[in-house]
Amino acid sequence: MTAPPKDDQRRQHARNMFAWEDQVAKDSWLGEHRPHAGLIVILLRKKMNHEGETGPIDHRWIGQQIGCSVRTVQRSLNALVDREHVEVISGKSTGIGNRYRAKVKQKSNSQPVGSDSGVRPGTTPESDQYT
């Protein structure tokens, strides 16, 4: 059994979990194609320990909580995995449900914005290259 996290660890965990939730919310593809994914992330976040990992979670339970079918839950979780927001820890060999781990992407703000950089304010380097 691990010791409970200290206050600094709790704050960092909270920052990571909210950053993860924001990261998923900003994924426009998920919003258009898998709208239940955001609700699933909220449920997973509430069930995560201080290491960013859930215990075993049943897809039926998730579906009941957010009002959708088990198949919709599976499709949404698969999309979250494919888009690298979630890592699955399979429970197949143990006979219990899968566990899930948040994959928080680190922001890279190394690209300057302004007249010297060639990137227009309000755009990203990636979006600016197509204009």
N, CA, C and O atoms as a GROMACS GRO file, in nm:
protein
  524
    1MET      N    1   0.084  -0.117   0.000
    1MET     CA    2   0.000   0.000   0.000
    1MET      C    3   0.090   0.124   0.000
    1MET      O    4   0.184   0.133   0.078
    2THR      N    5   0.059   0.218  -0.088
    2THR     CA    6   0.140   0.339  -0.097
    2THR      C    7   0.089   0.444   0.000
    2THR      O    8  -0.029   0.447   0.037
    3ALA      N    9   0.179   0.530   0.040
    3ALA     CA   10   0.143   0.639   0.132
    3ALA      C   11   0.059   0.742   0.057
    3ALA      O   12   0.075   0.758  -0.064
    4PRO      N   13  -0.030   0.811   0.128
    4PRO     CA   14  -0.110   0.913   0.061
    4PRO      C   15  -0.019   1.025   0.010
    4PRO      O   16   0.083   1.054   0.071
    5PRO      N   17  -0.057   1.088  -0.101
    5PRO     CA   18   0.028   1.192  -0.157
    5PRO      C   19   0.031   1.317  -0.068
    5PRO      O   20  -0.064   1.346   0.004
    6LYS      N   21   0.140   1.388  -0.075
    6LYS     CA   22   0.155   1.513  -0.001
    6LYS      C   23   0.079   1.623  -0.073
    6LYS      O   24   0.034   1.605  -0.186
    7ASP      N   25   0.064   1.739  -0.007
    7ASP     CA   26  -0.013   1.849  -0.065
    7ASP      C   27   0.038   1.893  -0.201
    7ASP      O   28  -0.041   1.917  -0.292
    8ASP      N   29   0.171   1.902  -0.216
    8ASP     CA   30   0.228   1.942  -0.346
    8ASP      C   31   0.193   1.840  -0.454
    8ASP      O   32   0.162   1.877  -0.567
    9GLN      N   33   0.198   1.712  -0.418
    9GLN     CA   34   0.164   1.608  -0.514
    9GLN      C   35   0.016   1.613  -0.550
    9GLN      O   36  -0.022   1.591  -0.666
   10ARG      N   37  -0.068   1.643  -0.452
   10ARG     CA   38  -0.212   1.655  -0.480
   10ARG      C   39  -0.239   1.770  -0.575
   10ARG      O   40  -0.318   1.756  -0.668
   11ARG      N   41  -0.174   1.883  -0.552
   11ARG     CA   42  -0.194   1.999  -0.640
   11ARG      C   43  -0.146   1.968  -0.782
   11ARG      O   44  -0.213   2.002  -0.879
   12GLN      N   45  -0.030   1.902  -0.792
   12GLN     CA   46   0.021   1.867  -0.924
   12GLN      C   47  -0.072   1.768  -0.994
   12GLN      O   48  -0.097   1.780  -1.114
   13HIS      N   49  -0.123   1.672  -0.919
   13HIS     CA   50  -0.217   1.576  -0.976
   13HIS      C   51  -0.342   1.648  -1.027
   13HIS      O   52  -0.390   1.620  -1.137
   14ALA      N   53  -0.395   1.740  -0.948
   14ALA     CA   54  -0.514   1.816  -0.989
   14ALA      C   55  -0.484   1.896  -1.116
   14ALA      O   56  -0.566   1.898  -1.208
   15ARG      N   57  -0.369   1.961  -1.121
   15ARG     CA   58  -0.331   2.037  -1.242
   15ARG      C   59  -0.325   1.944  -1.363
   15ARG      O   60  -0.375   1.978  -1.470
   16ASN      N   61  -0.262   1.828  -1.345
   16ASN     CA   62  -0.251   1.733  -1.456
   16ASN      C   63  -0.387   1.683  -1.503
   16ASN      O   64  -0.412   1.672  -1.623
   17MET      N   65  -0.475   1.652  -1.409
   17MET     CA   66  -0.606   1.600  -1.446
   17MET      C   67  -0.690   1.705  -1.520
   17MET      O   68  -0.758   1.673  -1.618
   18PHE      N   69  -0.685   1.830  -1.474
   18PHE     CA   70  -0.761   1.934  -1.543
   18PHE      C   71  -0.697   1.969  -1.677
   18PHE      O   72  -0.767   2.002  -1.773
   19ALA      N   73  -0.564   1.962  -1.686
   19ALA     CA   74  -0.496   1.983  -1.814
   19ALA      C   75  -0.535   1.872  -1.912
   19ALA      O   76  -0.556   1.898  -2.030
   20TRP      N   77  -0.545   1.750  -1.862
   20TRP     CA   78  -0.585   1.637  -1.945
   20TRP      C   79  -0.728   1.656  -1.995
   20TRP      O   80  -0.757   1.634  -2.113
   21GLU      N   81  -0.817   1.696  -1.906
   21GLU     CA   82  -0.956   1.719  -1.946
   21GLU      C   83  -0.964   1.830  -2.050
   21GLU      O   84  -1.039   1.818  -2.147
   22ASP      N   85  -0.888   1.938  -2.032
   22ASP     CA   86  -0.885   2.047  -2.130
   22ASP      C   87  -0.827   2.000  -2.263
   22ASP      O   88  -0.877   2.037  -2.370
   23GLN      N   89  -0.723   1.918  -2.257
   23GLN     CA   90  -0.660   1.863  -2.377
   23GLN      C   91  -0.762   1.786  -2.460
   23GLN      O   92  -0.768   1.801  -2.582
   24VAL      N   93  -0.842   1.704  -2.395
   24VAL     CA   94  -0.944   1.626  -2.466
   24VAL      C   95  -1.053   1.719  -2.519
   24VAL      O   96  -1.100   1.702  -2.632
   25ALA      N   97  -1.094   1.818  -2.439
   25ALA     CA   98  -1.198   1.911  -2.482
   25ALA      C   99  -1.156   1.990  -2.606
   25ALA      O  100  -1.241   2.026  -2.687
   26LYS      N  101  -1.027   2.016  -2.621
   26LYS     CA  102  -0.977   2.093  -2.736
   26LYS      C  103  -0.959   2.007  -2.861
   26LYS      O  104  -0.930   2.061  -2.968
   27ASP      N  105  -0.975   1.878  -2.849
   27ASP     CA  106  -0.961   1.789  -2.964
   27ASP      C  107  -1.091   1.796  -3.046
   27ASP      O  108  -1.189   1.728  -3.014
   28SER      N  109  -1.090   1.877  -3.149
   28SER     CA  110  -1.213   1.902  -3.225
   28SER      C  111  -1.264   1.776  -3.296
   28SER      O  112  -1.386   1.760  -3.312
   29TRP      N  113  -1.175   1.686  -3.338
   29TRP     CA  114  -1.220   1.564  -3.403
   29TRP      C  115  -1.308   1.483  -3.308
   29TRP      O  116  -1.413   1.433  -3.348
   30LEU      N  117  -1.264   1.470  -3.183
   30LEU     CA  118  -1.344   1.396  -3.085
   30LEU      C  119  -1.480   1.460  -3.066
   30LEU      O  120  -1.582   1.392  -3.061
   31GLY      N  121  -1.481   1.592  -3.056
   31GLY     CA  122  -1.608   1.663  -3.037
   31GLY      C  123  -1.707   1.638  -3.149
   31GLY      O  124  -1.827   1.629  -3.126
   32GLU      N  125  -1.655   1.627  -3.271
   32GLU     CA  126  -1.742   1.604  -3.388
   32GLU      C  127  -1.782   1.458  -3.404
   32GLU      O  128  -1.897   1.428  -3.434
   33HIS      N  129  -1.686   1.367  -3.385
   33HIS     CA  130  -1.710   1.226  -3.417
   33HIS      C  131  -1.744   1.138  -3.296
   33HIS      O  132  -1.812   1.036  -3.312
   34ARG      N  133  -1.698   1.174  -3.180
   34ARG     CA  134  -1.723   1.095  -3.058
   34ARG      C  135  -1.759   1.190  -2.944
   34ARG      O  136  -1.680   1.208  -2.851
   35PRO      N  137  -1.879   1.251  -2.950
   35PRO     CA  138  -1.916   1.351  -2.848
   35PRO      C  139  -1.923   1.296  -2.706
   35PRO      O  140  -1.911   1.373  -2.611
   36HIS      N  141  -1.942   1.166  -2.689
   36HIS     CA  142  -1.948   1.110  -2.554
   36HIS      C  143  -1.810   1.097  -2.489
   36HIS      O  144  -1.800   1.074  -2.369
   37ALA      N  145  -1.704   1.112  -2.569
   37ALA     CA  146  -1.568   1.096  -2.516
   37ALA      C  147  -1.539   1.196  -2.405
   37ALA      O  148  -1.474   1.162  -2.306
   38GLY      N  149  -1.587   1.318  -2.419
   38GLY     CA  150  -1.565   1.419  -2.315
   38GLY      C  151  -1.629   1.381  -2.183
   38GLY      O  152  -1.570   1.400  -2.077
   39LEU      N  153  -1.750   1.326  -2.190
   39LEU     CA  154  -1.817   1.282  -2.068
   39LEU      C  155  -1.745   1.163  -2.005
   39LEU      O  156  -1.737   1.152  -1.882
   40ILE      N  157  -1.695   1.076  -2.089
   40ILE     CA  158  -1.620   0.960  -2.039
   40ILE      C  159  -1.494   1.006  -1.968
   40ILE      O  160  -1.457   0.951  -1.864
   41VAL      N  161  -1.427   1.105  -2.024
   41VAL     CA  162  -1.305   1.157  -1.961
   41VAL      C  163  -1.336   1.215  -1.823
   41VAL      O  164  -1.259   1.195  -1.729
   42ILE      N  165  -1.446   1.284  -1.811
   42ILE     CA  166  -1.485   1.339  -1.680
   42ILE      C  167  -1.505   1.226  -1.580
   42ILE      O  168  -1.459   1.235  -1.467
   43LEU      N  169  -1.574   1.120  -1.621
   43LEU     CA  170  -1.594   1.004  -1.532
   43LEU      C  171  -1.461   0.939  -1.495
   43LEU      O  172  -1.437   0.907  -1.379
   44LEU      N  173  -1.375   0.919  -1.594
   44LEU     CA  174  -1.246   0.857  -1.567
   44LEU      C  175  -1.164   0.942  -1.471
   44LEU      O  176  -1.102   0.890  -1.378
   45ARG      N  177  -1.164   1.074  -1.494
   45ARG     CA  178  -1.088   1.164  -1.407
   45ARG      C  179  -1.134   1.153  -1.262
   45ARG      O  180  -1.052   1.154  -1.170
   46LYS      N  181  -1.264   1.142  -1.243
   46LYS     CA  182  -1.317   1.132  -1.107
   46LYS      C  183  -1.278   1.000  -1.040
   46LYS      O  184  -1.275   0.992  -0.917
   47LYS      N  185  -1.247   0.898  -1.120
   47LYS     CA  186  -1.212   0.766  -1.066
   47LYS      C  187  -1.062   0.742  -1.059
   47LYS      O  188  -1.018   0.636  -1.015
   48MET      N  189  -0.981   0.839  -1.102
   48MET     CA  190  -0.836   0.818  -1.106
   48MET      C  191  -0.771   0.841  -0.971
   48MET      O  192  -0.812   0.928  -0.894
   49ASN      N  193  -0.668   0.761  -0.945
   49ASN     CA  194  -0.590   0.778  -0.823
   49ASN      C  195  -0.485   0.886  -0.846
   49ASN      O  196  -0.482   0.949  -0.952
   50HIS      N  197  -0.400   0.909  -0.748
   50HIS     CA  198  -0.300   1.016  -0.759
   50HIS      C  199  -0.193   0.988  -0.863
   50HIS      O  200  -0.110   1.075  -0.892
   51GLU      N  201  -0.192   0.869  -0.919
   51GLU     CA  202  -0.099   0.835  -1.025
   51GLU      C  203  -0.164   0.849  -1.163
   51GLU      O  204  -0.101   0.818  -1.264
   52GLY      N  205  -0.287   0.896  -1.168
   52GLY     CA  206  -0.356   0.916  -1.295
   52GLY      C  207  -0.406   0.788  -1.358
   52GLY      O  208  -0.413   0.777  -1.480
   53GLU      N  209  -0.443   0.692  -1.274
   53GLU     CA  210  -0.486   0.562  -1.322
   53GLU      C  211  -0.616   0.522  -1.252
   53GLU      O  212  -0.633   0.545  -1.132
   54THR      N  213  -0.708   0.464  -1.328
   54THR     CA  214  -0.834   0.418  -1.268
   54THR      C  215  -0.819   0.275  -1.217
   54THR      O  216  -0.723   0.205  -1.252
   55GLY      N  217  -0.913   0.234  -1.137
   55GLY     CA  218  -0.928   0.093  -1.106
   55GLY      C  219  -1.006   0.030  -1.221
   55GLY      O  220  -1.037   0.098  -1.318
   56PRO      N  221  -1.039  -0.097  -1.212
   56PRO     CA  222  -1.119  -0.160  -1.317
   56PRO      C  223  -1.255  -0.092  -1.332
   56PRO      O  224  -1.324  -0.068  -1.233
   57ILE      N  225  -1.291  -0.062  -1.455
   57ILE     CA  226  -1.418   0.006  -1.482
   57ILE      C  227  -1.494  -0.073  -1.587
   57ILE      O  228  -1.438  -0.112  -1.690
   58ASP      N  229  -1.621  -0.096  -1.560
   58ASP     CA  230  -1.708  -0.170  -1.649
   58ASP      C  231  -1.771  -0.075  -1.752
   58ASP      O  232  -1.820   0.032  -1.714
   59HIS      N  233  -1.769  -0.112  -1.878
   59HIS     CA  234  -1.827  -0.029  -1.983
   59HIS      C  235  -1.977  -0.007  -1.965
   59HIS      O  236  -2.030   0.098  -2.000
   60ARG      N  237  -2.045  -0.108  -1.910
   60ARG     CA  238  -2.189  -0.092  -1.885
   60ARG      C  239  -2.215   0.019  -1.784
   60ARG      O  240  -2.308   0.098  -1.800
   61TRP      N  241  -2.132   0.025  -1.682
   61TRP     CA  242  -2.147   0.129  -1.580
   61TRP      C  243  -2.127   0.267  -1.642
   61TRP      O  244  -2.204   0.359  -1.615
   62ILE      N  245  -2.023   0.282  -1.725
   62ILE     CA  246  -1.999   0.410  -1.791
   62ILE      C  247  -2.120   0.448  -1.876
   62ILE      O  248  -2.166   0.562  -1.870
   63GLY      N  249  -2.171   0.353  -1.954
   63GLY     CA  250  -2.289   0.379  -2.038
   63GLY      C  251  -2.410   0.423  -1.957
   63GLY      O  252  -2.482   0.514  -1.997
   64GLN      N  253  -2.432   0.359  -1.843
   64GLN     CA  254  -2.544   0.397  -1.757
   64GLN      C  255  -2.526   0.537  -1.701
   64GLN      O  256  -2.622   0.613  -1.690
   65GLN      N  257  -2.404   0.573  -1.667
   65GLN     CA  258  -2.376   0.704  -1.609
   65GLN      C  259  -2.399   0.818  -1.707
   65GLN      O  260  -2.446   0.925  -1.669
   66ILE      N  261  -2.365   0.795  -1.835
   66ILE     CA  262  -2.376   0.904  -1.932
   66ILE      C  263  -2.491   0.886  -2.031
   66ILE      O  264  -2.511   0.969  -2.119
   67GLY      N  265  -2.567   0.776  -2.017
   67GLY     CA  266  -2.687   0.756  -2.098
   67GLY      C  267  -2.658   0.717  -2.242
   67GLY      O  268  -2.717   0.774  -2.334
   68CYS      N  269  -2.569   0.621  -2.261
   68CYS     CA  270  -2.543   0.573  -2.396
   68CYS      C  271  -2.521   0.422  -2.392
   68CYS      O  272  -2.517   0.361  -2.285
   69SER      N  273  -2.507   0.363  -2.509
   69SER     CA  274  -2.488   0.218  -2.517
   69SER      C  275  -2.344   0.179  -2.485
   69SER      O  276  -2.253   0.262  -2.488
   70VAL      N  277  -2.326   0.051  -2.455
   70VAL     CA  278  -2.192  -0.003  -2.430
   70VAL      C  279  -2.106   0.013  -2.555
   70VAL      O  280  -1.987   0.044  -2.545
   71ARG      N  281  -2.164  -0.007  -2.672
   71ARG     CA  282  -2.089   0.007  -2.797
   71ARG      C  283  -2.040   0.150  -2.817
   71ARG      O  284  -1.928   0.170  -2.865
   72THR      N  285  -2.121   0.249  -2.782
   72THR     CA  286  -2.078   0.389  -2.791
   72THR      C  287  -1.962   0.415  -2.696
   72THR      O  288  -1.868   0.486  -2.730
   73VAL      N  289  -1.968   0.357  -2.576
   73VAL     CA  290  -1.858   0.370  -2.479
   73VAL      C  291  -1.731   0.310  -2.539
   73VAL      O  292  -1.624   0.371  -2.532
   74GLN      N  293  -1.742   0.191  -2.598
   74GLN     CA  294  -1.626   0.125  -2.656
   74GLN      C  295  -1.566   0.207  -2.770
   74GLN      O  296  -1.444   0.223  -2.778
   75ARG      N  297  -1.651   0.260  -2.857
   75ARG     CA  298  -1.602   0.342  -2.968
   75ARG      C  299  -1.534   0.468  -2.917
   75ARG      O  300  -1.429   0.508  -2.968
   76SER      N  301  -1.592   0.531  -2.816
   76SER     CA  302  -1.534   0.653  -2.760
   76SER      C  303  -1.401   0.625  -2.693
   76SER      O  304  -1.306   0.702  -2.710
   77LEU      N  305  -1.392   0.516  -2.616
   77LEU     CA  306  -1.266   0.480  -2.552
   77LEU      C  307  -1.159   0.445  -2.656
   77LEU      O  308  -1.043   0.482  -2.641
   78ASN      N  309  -1.199   0.375  -2.761
   78ASN     CA  310  -1.104   0.343  -2.868
   78ASN      C  311  -1.052   0.471  -2.934
   78ASN      O  312  -0.934   0.480  -2.967
   79ALA      N  313  -1.141   0.568  -2.954
   79ALA     CA  314  -1.098   0.696  -3.013
   79ALA      C  315  -1.003   0.769  -2.919
   79ALA      O  316  -0.905   0.828  -2.964
   80LEU      N  317  -1.030   0.765  -2.789
   80LEU     CA  318  -0.941   0.829  -2.692
   80LEU      C  319  -0.803   0.764  -2.693
   80LEU      O  320  -0.701   0.831  -2.678
   81VAL      N  321  -0.800   0.633  -2.710
   81VAL     CA  322  -0.672   0.561  -2.718
   81VAL      C  323  -0.602   0.595  -2.849
   81VAL      O  324  -0.483   0.627  -2.850
   82ASP      N  325  -0.675   0.589  -2.961
   82ASP     CA  326  -0.617   0.618  -3.092
   82ASP      C  327  -0.561   0.759  -3.100
   82ASP      O  328  -0.460   0.783  -3.167
   83ARG      N  329  -0.626   0.854  -3.033
   83ARG     CA  330  -0.583   0.994  -3.036
   83ARG      C  331  -0.485   1.026  -2.923
   83ARG      O  332  -0.452   1.142  -2.899
   84GLU      N  333  -0.440   0.921  -2.855
   84GLU     CA  334  -0.336   0.927  -2.753
   84GLU      C  335  -0.371   1.015  -2.633
   84GLU      O  336  -0.287   1.089  -2.580
   85HIS      N  337  -0.497   1.006  -2.590
   85HIS     CA  338  -0.540   1.075  -2.468
   85HIS      C  339  -0.544   0.978  -2.350
   85HIS      O  340  -0.535   1.019  -2.234
   86VAL      N  341  -0.559   0.848  -2.380
   86VAL     CA  342  -0.577   0.746  -2.277
   86VAL      C  343  -0.492   0.624  -2.313
   86VAL      O  344  -0.474   0.591  -2.430
   87GLU      N  345  -0.440   0.560  -2.210
   87GLU     CA  346  -0.370   0.433  -2.225
   87GLU      C  347  -0.454   0.326  -2.156
   87GLU      O  348  -0.502   0.348  -2.045
   88VAL      N  349  -0.470   0.212  -2.219
   88VAL     CA  350  -0.548   0.102  -2.162
   88VAL      C  351  -0.454   0.002  -2.096
   88VAL      O  352  -0.353  -0.037  -2.154
   89ILE      N  353  -0.490  -0.038  -1.976
   89ILE     CA  354  -0.420  -0.146  -1.907
   89ILE      C  355  -0.519  -0.261  -1.904
   89ILE      O  356  -0.615  -0.261  -1.826
   90SER      N  357  -0.496  -0.358  -1.990
   90SER     CA  358  -0.592  -0.464  -2.013
   90SER      C  359  -0.614  -0.551  -1.889
   90SER      O  360  -0.520  -0.587  -1.819
   91GLY      N  361  -0.741  -0.583  -1.865
   91GLY     CA  362  -0.776  -0.672  -1.756
   91GLY      C  363  -0.812  -0.811  -1.806
   91GLY      O  364  -0.860  -0.895  -1.730
   92LYS      N  365  -0.788  -0.834  -1.935
   92LYS     CA  366  -0.828  -0.960  -1.998
   92LYS      C  367  -0.767  -1.081  -1.928
   92LYS      O  368  -0.837  -1.179  -1.903
   93SER      N  369  -0.639  -1.076  -1.897
   93SER     CA  370  -0.573  -1.194  -1.839
   93SER      C  371  -0.615  -1.217  -1.693
   93SER      O  372  -0.599  -1.328  -1.641
   94THR      N  373  -0.667  -1.115  -1.627
   94THR     CA  374  -0.706  -1.129  -1.487
   94THR      C  375  -0.855  -1.153  -1.469
   94THR      O  376  -0.901  -1.186  -1.360
   95GLY      N  377  -0.932  -1.135  -1.578
   95GLY     CA  378  -1.076  -1.155  -1.569
   95GLY      C  379  -1.151  -1.038  -1.507
   95GLY      O  380  -1.269  -1.051  -1.473
   96ILE      N  381  -1.085  -0.924  -1.494
   96ILE     CA  382  -1.152  -0.805  -1.443
   96ILE      C  383  -1.150  -0.698  -1.552
   96ILE      O  384  -1.084  -0.716  -1.654
   97GLY      N  385  -1.220  -0.590  -1.530
   97GLY     CA  386  -1.228  -0.485  -1.631
   97GLY      C  387  -1.096  -0.416  -1.658
   97GLY      O  388  -1.001  -0.425  -1.581
   98ASN      N  389  -1.093  -0.345  -1.771
   98ASN     CA  390  -0.975  -0.267  -1.806
   98ASN      C  391  -0.957  -0.152  -1.709
   98ASN      O  392  -1.053  -0.102  -1.649
   99ARG      N  393  -0.832  -0.110  -1.695
   99ARG     CA  394  -0.800   0.011  -1.621
   99ARG      C  395  -0.750   0.112  -1.724
   99ARG      O  396  -0.704   0.074  -1.832
  100TYR      N  397  -0.760   0.239  -1.690
  100TYR     CA  398  -0.724   0.344  -1.785
  100TYR      C  399  -0.629   0.442  -1.718
  100TYR      O  400  -0.639   0.471  -1.599
  101ARG      N  401  -0.535   0.492  -1.798
  101ARG     CA  402  -0.436   0.588  -1.750
  101ARG      C  403  -0.442   0.711  -1.840
  101ARG      O  404  -0.443   0.699  -1.963
  102ALA      N  405  -0.445   0.830  -1.779
  102ALA     CA  406  -0.445   0.955  -1.853
  102ALA      C  407  -0.309   0.976  -1.919
  102ALA      O  408  -0.205   0.949  -1.859
  103LYS      N  409  -0.311   1.025  -2.041
  103LYS     CA  410  -0.188   1.061  -2.111
  103LYS      C  411  -0.192   1.212  -2.133
  103LYS      O  412  -0.249   1.260  -2.231
  104VAL      N  413  -0.129   1.284  -2.041
  104VAL     CA  414  -0.128   1.430  -2.049
  104VAL      C  415  -0.014   1.471  -2.140
  104VAL      O  416   0.102   1.439  -2.114
  105LYS      N  417  -0.048   1.542  -2.246
  105LYS     CA  418   0.054   1.589  -2.340
  105LYS      C  419   0.113   1.719  -2.288
  105LYS      O  420   0.041   1.809  -2.245
  106GLN      N  421   0.244   1.727  -2.292
  106GLN     CA  422   0.312   1.848  -2.246
  106GLN      C  423   0.302   1.954  -2.356
  106GLN      O  424   0.318   1.925  -2.474
  107LYS      N  425   0.276   2.077  -2.314
  107LYS     CA  426   0.267   2.187  -2.409
  107LYS      C  427   0.408   2.225  -2.453
  107LYS      O  428   0.502   2.227  -2.374
  108SER      N  429   0.420   2.254  -2.581
  108SER     CA  430   0.549   2.302  -2.631
  108SER      C  431   0.528   2.443  -2.686
  108SER      O  432   0.482   2.462  -2.799
  109ASN      N  433   0.563   2.539  -2.606
  109ASN     CA  434   0.548   2.680  -2.644
  109ASN      C  435   0.680   2.738  -2.688
  109ASN      O  436   0.707   2.855  -2.663
  110SER      N  437   0.762   2.658  -2.754
  110SER     CA  438   0.894   2.705  -2.792
  110SER      C  439   0.892   2.795  -2.914
  110SER      O  440   0.987   2.870  -2.936
  111GLN      N  441   0.784   2.790  -2.994
  111GLN     CA  442   0.775   2.872  -3.115
  111GLN      C  443   0.729   3.012  -3.078
  111GLN      O  444   0.619   3.030  -3.026
  112PRO      N  445   0.812   3.114  -3.104
  112PRO     CA  446   0.772   3.250  -3.074
  112PRO      C  447   0.663   3.297  -3.171
  112PRO      O  448   0.648   3.242  -3.280
  113VAL      N  449   0.588   3.398  -3.130
  113VAL     CA  450   0.482   3.455  -3.212
  113VAL      C  451   0.511   3.604  -3.226
  113VAL      O  452   0.550   3.670  -3.130
  114GLY      N  453   0.492   3.655  -3.345
  114GLY     CA  454   0.513   3.798  -3.367
  114GLY      C  455   0.579   3.823  -3.500
  114GLY      O  456   0.593   3.733  -3.582
  115SER      N  457   0.619   3.948  -3.521
  115SER     CA  458   0.672   3.988  -3.651
  115SER      C  459   0.804   3.918  -3.686
  115SER      O  460   0.829   3.891  -3.803
  116ASP      N  461   0.888   3.889  -3.588
  116ASP     CA  462   1.016   3.824  -3.614
  116ASP      C  463   1.003   3.676  -3.648
  116ASP      O  464   1.088   3.621  -3.718
  117SER      N  465   0.897   3.611  -3.598
  117SER     CA  466   0.887   3.465  -3.608
  117SER      C  467   0.826   3.417  -3.738
  117SER      O  468   0.845   3.301  -3.775
  118GLY      N  469   0.754   3.503  -3.807
  118GLY     CA  470   0.683   3.459  -3.927
  118GLY      C  471   0.551   3.394  -3.894
  118GLY      O  472   0.482   3.349  -3.986
  119VAL      N  473   0.511   3.386  -3.767
  119VAL     CA  474   0.384   3.329  -3.726
  119VAL      C  475   0.294   3.444  -3.682
  119VAL      O  476   0.331   3.524  -3.596
  120ARG      N  477   0.176   3.451  -3.741
  120ARG     CA  478   0.085   3.559  -3.706
  120ARG      C  479   0.023   3.536  -3.570
  120ARG      O  480  -0.010   3.422  -3.536
  121PRO      N  481   0.006   3.642  -3.490
  121PRO     CA  482  -0.062   3.627  -3.360
  121PRO      C  483  -0.201   3.566  -3.379
  121PRO      O  484  -0.271   3.598  -3.475
  122GLY      N  485  -0.239   3.479  -3.288
  122GLY     CA  486  -0.370   3.413  -3.295
  122GLY      C  487  -0.369   3.285  -3.375
  122GLY      O  488  -0.472   3.219  -3.388
  123THR      N  489  -0.252   3.248  -3.430
  123THR     CA  490  -0.242   3.123  -3.506
  123THR      C  491  -0.130   3.040  -3.447
  123THR      O  492  -0.051   3.088  -3.365
  124THR      N  493  -0.123   2.915  -3.487
  124THR     CA  494  -0.014   2.828  -3.449
  124THR      C  495   0.079   2.813  -3.567
  124THR      O  496   0.038   2.840  -3.680
  125PRO      N  497   0.203   2.771  -3.547
  125PRO     CA  498   0.293   2.751  -3.661
  125PRO      C  499   0.234   2.653  -3.762
  125PRO      O  500   0.252   2.670  -3.883
  126GLU      N  501   0.164   2.551  -3.713
  126GLU     CA  502   0.106   2.450  -3.802
  126GLU      C  503  -0.007   2.508  -3.888
  126GLU      O  504  -0.015   2.480  -4.007
  127SER      N  505  -0.094   2.589  -3.827
  127SER     CA  506  -0.207   2.642  -3.902
  127SER      C  507  -0.164   2.754  -3.994
  127SER      O  508  -0.225   2.776  -4.098
  128ASP      N  509  -0.058   2.826  -3.956
  128ASP     CA  510  -0.012   2.940  -4.034
  128ASP      C  511   0.056   2.897  -4.164
  128ASP      O  512   0.059   2.974  -4.260
  129GLN      N  513   0.109   2.776  -4.168
  129GLN     CA  514   0.181   2.734  -4.287
  129GLN      C  515   0.090   2.708  -4.406
  129GLN      O  516   0.138   2.699  -4.520
  130TYR      N  517  -0.041   2.694  -4.384
  130TYR     CA  518  -0.133   2.664  -4.492
  130TYR      C  519  -0.203   2.788  -4.546
  130TYR      O  520  -0.286   2.778  -4.636
  131THR      N  521  -0.169   2.905  -4.493
  131THR     CA  522  -0.235   3.027  -4.540
  131THR      C  523  -0.148   3.102  -4.636
  131THR      O  524  -0.187   3.208  -4.686
   0.00000   0.00000   0.00000
